[in-house]
Amino acid sequence: MRLTTKGRFAVTAMMDLALREKESPVALAGISERQAISLSYLEQLFGKLRRHKLVESVRGPGGGYRLARPMDQVTVADIIRAVDERLDATQCGGSENCHEEHRCMTHELWTTLNRKMYEYLASVSLGDLVEQQLAKQGGLVVLEDHREPPRRSARAVAKERLSLTA
């Protein structure tokens, strides 16, 4: 049983999106940079999240992604299911052929663990995670400006350098 990077990255990316979407749609390039997740990998994940109606895309300048429904109505289990992540503690994938084509002695234990994991993940909303994160940060979300700085003339750059050395 293990949650792979696919599920972890999807939850992390959704948290990043939820923390920043109030200002404007969030670009995947920004999430990629902030969370150190490959942009192409995020594009794959967000394709799945969009198909499951967890996010919606906004095209055009200033476009990106936003949540398709309120963050309190999106659970961690929803996100993990959307990206095809399986949390399964059994060796047999639930087919009950774990021990020489028969059910192993501990099959019920692992099946119960699977059910409890999903119950827990279904009880935690994206809103809960965002609230916890904001509490850790003292309620502040640092919005980064990813626009290119305005171009300055060579004269302005030289003048600035002279003022710094003086």
C-alpha positions in Angstrom: 0.0 0.0 0.0 1.4 3.3 -1.0 0.2 6.6 -2.4 2.3 7.3 -5.4 3.6 10.7 -6.6 0.6 10.9 -8.9 -1.8 11.2 -6.0 0.5 13.4 -3.9 1.2 15.8 -6.7 -2.5 16.0 -7.6 -3.5 17.0 -4.1 -0.6 19.4 -3.8 -1.4 21.1 -7.1 -5.1 21.3 -6.1 -4.1 23.0 -2.8 -1.9 25.5 -4.7 -4.7 26.2 -7.1 -7.3 26.6 -4.2 -4.9 29.0 -2.3 -4.5 31.3 -5.4 -7.6 31.1 -7.5 -9.5 34.1 -5.9 -7.3 36.6 -7.7 -7.5 35.1 -11.2 -7.2 31.7 -12.9 -4.0 29.9 -12.0 -1.4 29.0 -14.6 0.0 25.5 -14.5 3.5 27.0 -15.1 3.2 28.9 -11.7 2.1 25.7 -9.9 5.0 23.8 -11.6 7.5 26.4 -10.4 6.2 26.8 -6.9 5.7 23.0 -6.2 8.6 21.7 -8.3 6.4 19.5 -10.4 7.0 19.0 -14.1 4.8 21.1 -16.2 4.0 18.2 -18.6 3.1 16.0 -15.7 0.8 18.7 -14.3 -0.9 19.0 -17.8 -1.6 15.3 -17.7 -3.0 15.5 -14.1 -5.1 18.5 -14.8 -6.5 16.8 -17.9 -7.9 14.1 -15.7 -9.0 16.6 -13.0 -10.9 18.5 -15.7 -12.6 15.3 -17.1 -13.8 14.6 -13.5 -15.1 18.1 -13.3 -12.9 19.1 -10.4 -11.3 22.0 -12.3 -12.1 24.1 -15.3 -9.8 25.8 -17.7 -9.9 29.4 -18.7 -8.4 30.2 -22.1 -6.8 33.3 -23.3 -4.4 35.9 -21.8 -4.5 35.6 -18.1 -6.0 32.1 -18.4 -5.3 29.1 -16.4 -7.3 26.9 -14.1 -9.9 27.3 -11.3 -11.8 25.0 -9.2 -15.1 23.8 -10.8 -16.9 23.7 -7.5 -16.3 25.1 -4.0 -13.3 23.8 -2.3 -15.4 22.5 0.6 -17.1 20.2 -1.9 -13.9 18.6 -3.2 -12.5 15.8 -1.1 -9.0 14.3 -1.2 -10.6 11.0 -2.2 -12.2 12.8 -5.2 -8.8 14.1 -6.3 -7.1 10.7 -5.9 -9.9 8.9 -7.8 -9.8 11.5 -10.6 -6.1 10.8 -11.3 -6.7 7.0 -11.3 -4.8 6.5 -8.1 -5.4 3.2 -6.3 -4.9 2.9 -2.6 -4.9 -0.9 -2.1 -3.2 -2.6 0.9 -4.1 -6.1 -0.4 -1.6 -8.1 -2.5 -4.4 -9.2 -4.8 -6.1 -6.0 -5.7 -9.2 -7.2 -4.1 -9.6 -10.3 -6.2 -9.1 -12.6 -3.2 -6.4 -14.8 -4.9 -3.5 -13.5 -2.7 -2.3 -16.9 -1.4 -1.9 -19.6 -4.1 -5.2 -18.5 -5.8 -7.0 -18.4 -2.4 -7.8 -15.7 0.0 -4.9 -15.1 2.4 -5.4 -15.1 6.2 -5.0 -11.3 6.5 -7.2 -10.4 3.5 -10.0 -8.9 5.6 -7.5 -6.8 7.6 -6.1 -5.2 4.4 -9.6 -4.8 2.9 -10.8 -3.0 6.1 -7.7 -0.8 5.9 -8.5 0.1 2.3 -12.1 1.1 3.3 -10.8 3.1 6.3 -8.3 5.0 4.1 -11.0 6.0 1.7 -13.4 6.9 4.4 -10.7 9.2 5.9 -9.7 10.7 2.6 -13.4 11.3 1.8 -13.8 13.1 5.1 -11.1 15.7 4.3 -12.0 18.4 1.9 -9.7 20.6 -0.1 -11.1 23.5 2.0 -9.9 21.8 5.2 -6.4 21.5 3.8 -6.4 25.1 2.6 -7.6 26.2 6.0 -4.8 24.3 7.8 -2.2 25.7 5.4 -3.5 29.3 5.9 -3.3 28.8 9.7 0.3 27.7 9.4 1.1 30.7 7.3 -0.7 33.1 9.6 -3.5 33.6 7.0 -1.1 35.0 4.4 -0.8 33.7 0.8 2.1 35.1 -1.0 1.1 35.7 -4.6 4.0 35.8 -6.9 4.1 38.0 -10.0 5.3 35.9 -12.9 5.1 38.7 -15.5 8.4 39.8 -17.1 9.8 43.0 -15.5 9.6 46.1 -17.7 12.7 46.5 -20.0 15.1 49.3 -18.9 17.5 51.1 -21.1 21.2 50.5 -20.9 21.6 54.0 -19.6 19.1 53.3 -16.7 20.9 50.1 -15.8 24.3 51.9 -15.8 23.0 54.7 -13.7 21.6 52.2 -11.2 24.9 50.4 -11.0 26.8 53.7 -10.4 24.4 54.7 -7.6 24.9 51.3 -5.9 28.7 51.6 -5.9 28.7 55.2 -4.7 
